[in-house]
Every structure is written in C-alpha cells, then in structure tokens.
Amino acid sequence: HMILEIMQQEAKDTKTAEEVPLKILAHNNFVGRLIGKEGRNLKKVEQDTETKITISPLQDLTLYNPERTITIKGSIDACCQAEVEVMKKVREA
C-alpha cells in the first residue's frame, strides 16, 4: 500500500480535491469476477465508493499481454476505497 500512502500524501500537499486516476493491471481471467453478472459487482463498487471505474476493452489483449487496465477515477480517498474493493473482488477465487 506504499503507492496509496504516497498518493494520499501528495493529495494533502496539493490541498485540492482533484480527481486522480488510479490504474490497476489485472489478468483478464480475474476481471470477470470484478465486473460480476451484468456488471453488478462493478456498479456496486462504483456506487459504494463514488468512483467511476473503466476497464480496458478485450480487443487490447494479446497473447503476450493478457492484462487489462482497470482505471478508477474519483477523489483520492474514494480511489483508495475502490482499490481495496477491487482487489478483494479480484482475489476471490
């Protein structure tokens, strides 16, 4: 969580509530868990954390790069909350 701490510290230093996109790379195999049936999981995380989450399209995948980019937009605190929720979903096996 070093990155989050640095982001939070930088946010305090700038003293603005600007939106900072947080990007997470996740293997495509795990992205389905995050999205959930009909996007329910993703919508819930967005609603609970007041963030906007986008996931890079499947077309961007290659044999050599099976990862998709999850982009979380919102206030720093909201992004941090969303990151925790996203990682919980991704780790669910």
C-alpha contacts under 8 A as a table, 3 or more apart, distances in Angstrom:
res1	aa1	res2	aa2	distance
1	H	4	L	5.31
1	H	5	E	6.44
2	M	5	E	5.12
2	M	6	I	6.24
3	I	6	I	5.12
3	I	7	M	6.11
4	L	7	M	4.95
4	L	8	Q	6.02
4	L	80	C	6.65
5	E	8	Q	5.07
5	E	9	Q	6.06
6	I	9	Q	5.04
6	I	10	E	6.06
7	M	10	E	5.15
7	M	11	A	6.07
7	M	76	I	7.25
8	Q	11	A	5.00
8	Q	12	K	6.26
8	Q	76	I	6.49
8	Q	77	D	7.52
9	Q	12	K	5.11
9	Q	13	D	6.25
10	E	13	D	4.94
10	E	14	T	6.22
11	A	14	T	5.21
11	A	15	K	6.00
11	A	16	T	6.81
11	A	17	A	7.63
11	A	76	I	7.00
12	K	15	K	4.97
12	K	16	T	7.62
17	A	75	S	6.04
17	A	76	I	7.56
18	E	74	G	7.99
18	E	75	S	6.33
18	E	76	I	7.92
19	E	73	K	6.27
19	E	74	G	4.97
19	E	75	S	4.93
19	E	76	I	6.80
20	V	73	K	6.22
20	V	74	G	6.50
20	V	75	S	6.63
20	V	76	I	6.44
21	P	71	T	6.33
21	P	72	I	5.53
21	P	73	K	4.62
21	P	74	G	7.00
21	P	79	C	7.80
22	L	71	T	5.64
22	L	72	I	5.05
22	L	73	K	6.48
22	L	79	C	6.70
23	K	69	T	6.38
23	K	70	I	5.58
23	K	71	T	4.49
23	K	72	I	6.32
24	I	69	T	5.73
24	I	70	I	5.04
24	I	71	T	6.44
25	L	67	E	6.07
25	L	68	R	5.73
25	L	69	T	4.73
25	L	70	I	6.19
26	A	30	F	6.65
26	A	31	V	6.69
26	A	67	E	5.25
26	A	68	R	5.49
26	A	69	T	6.49
26	A	70	I	7.25
26	A	90	V	7.92
27	H	30	F	5.67
27	H	31	V	6.79
27	H	66	P	5.74
27	H	67	E	4.21
27	H	68	R	6.16
28	N	31	V	5.17
28	N	32	G	7.42
28	N	66	P	5.87
28	N	67	E	5.38
28	N	68	R	5.85
29	N	32	G	6.66
30	F	33	R	5.71
30	F	34	L	7.02
30	F	90	V	5.44
30	F	91	R	7.73
31	V	34	L	5.16
31	V	35	I	6.33
31	V	68	R	7.68
31	V	90	V	6.69
32	G	35	I	5.11
32	G	36	G	5.92
33	R	36	G	5.20
33	R	41	N	7.82
33	R	89	K	6.07
33	R	90	V	6.11
33	R	92	E	7.41
34	L	41	N	6.02
34	L	42	L	6.03
34	L	86	V	6.46
34	L	89	K	5.19
34	L	90	V	5.77
35	I	38	E	7.52
35	I	39	G	4.74
35	I	40	R	6.61
35	I	41	N	5.35
35	I	42	L	4.79
35	I	43	K	7.99
36	G	39	G	5.01
36	G	40	R	5.39
36	G	41	N	4.81
36	G	42	L	6.72
37	K	40	R	5.72
37	K	41	N	7.31
39	G	42	L	5.42
39	G	43	K	6.15
40	R	43	K	5.16
40	R	44	K	6.09
41	N	44	K	5.14
41	N	45	V	6.31
42	L	45	V	5.24
42	L	46	E	6.23
42	L	53	I	7.44
43	K	46	E	5.04
43	K	47	Q	6.09
44	K	47	Q	5.09
44	K	48	D	5.93
45	V	48	D	5.13
45	V	49	T	5.96
45	V	50	E	7.98
45	V	51	T	7.84
45	V	82	A	6.40
45	V	85	E	6.68
45	V	86	V	7.50
46	E	49	T	5.40
46	E	50	E	5.39
46	E	51	T	4.87
46	E	52	K	5.77
46	E	53	I	6.57
46	E	82	A	7.37
47	Q	50	E	5.15
47	Q	51	T	7.01
49	T	78	A	5.35
49	T	79	C	7.52
49	T	81	Q	6.27
49	T	82	A	5.74
50	E	74	G	6.96
50	E	78	A	6.39
51	T	72	I	6.53
51	T	73	K	5.51
51	T	74	G	4.78
51	T	75	S	7.70
51	T	78	A	6.29
51	T	79	C	6.73
51	T	82	A	7.22
52	K	72	I	5.81
52	K	73	K	5.12
52	K	74	G	6.58
53	I	70	I	6.87
53	I	71	T	5.56
53	I	72	I	4.54
53	I	73	K	6.32
54	T	70	I	5.80
54	T	71	T	5.18
54	T	72	I	6.65
55	I	68	R	6.69
55	I	69	T	5.66
55	I	70	I	4.49
55	I	71	T	6.22
56	S	60	D	6.99
56	S	68	R	5.52
56	S	69	T	5.22
56	S	70	I	6.55
57	P	60	D	5.76
57	P	61	L	7.74
57	P	68	R	7.46
58	L	61	L	5.53
58	L	68	R	7.66
60	D	68	R	7.69
61	L	65	N	5.86
61	L	66	P	5.39
61	L	67	E	6.71
61	L	68	R	7.10
62	T	65	N	4.91
62	T	66	P	5.84
63	L	66	P	6.12
72	I	79	C	6.10
72	I	82	A	7.36
72	I	83	E	7.71
73	K	79	C	6.43
74	G	77	D	7.99
74	G	78	A	5.77
74	G	79	C	5.68
75	S	78	A	5.09
75	S	79	C	6.05
76	I	79	C	5.09
76	I	80	C	6.18
77	D	80	C	5.08
77	D	81	Q	6.25
78	A	81	Q	5.11
78	A	82	A	6.06
79	C	82	A	4.98
79	C	83	E	5.94
80	C	83	E	5.06
80	C	84	V	6.46
81	Q	84	V	5.33
81	Q	85	E	6.51
82	A	85	E	5.05
82	A	86	V	5.94
83	E	86	V	5.03
83	E	87	M	6.07
84	V	87	M	5.28
84	V	88	K	6.25
85	E	88	K	5.09
85	E	89	K	6.35
86	V	89	K	5.22
86	V	90	V	6.16
87	M	90	V	4.96
87	M	91	R	6.05
88	K	91	R	5.27
88	K	92	E	6.37
89	K	92	E	5.30
90	V	93	A	7.96
